[in-house]
Amino acid sequence: MDTRQNTKQNAITFREYTYDNEWVVVSDFGPAVSDINIETVGNTAIIVAQMNGGETHKQIELPGEESETSSNNGIIQIKGKIWNLQSNH
């Protein structure tokens, strides 16, 4: 596992992990989140979180196109595949 990048945006830290065949970006928006929505367009993720009576918007660049997003208790996870284009010739 390789931790490639930590990006901090207004006290919310995004961590990126790289494995053999996938990458994962995670972040903890905290327990005050009542609802969270993750949208991806190409290599960009847009996160909208309802928290403390207001709304927080974050936009981050991803290492590739996502294949799965999830959230639970204010923690988001965005996963993507790493495609190995080498042939076994």
Summary of the structure (lengths in Angstrom):
residues: 89
radius of gyration: 14.2
end to end distance: 27.3
largest distance: 58.2
contacts: 228
relative contact order: 0.24
helix: 0%
strand: 66%
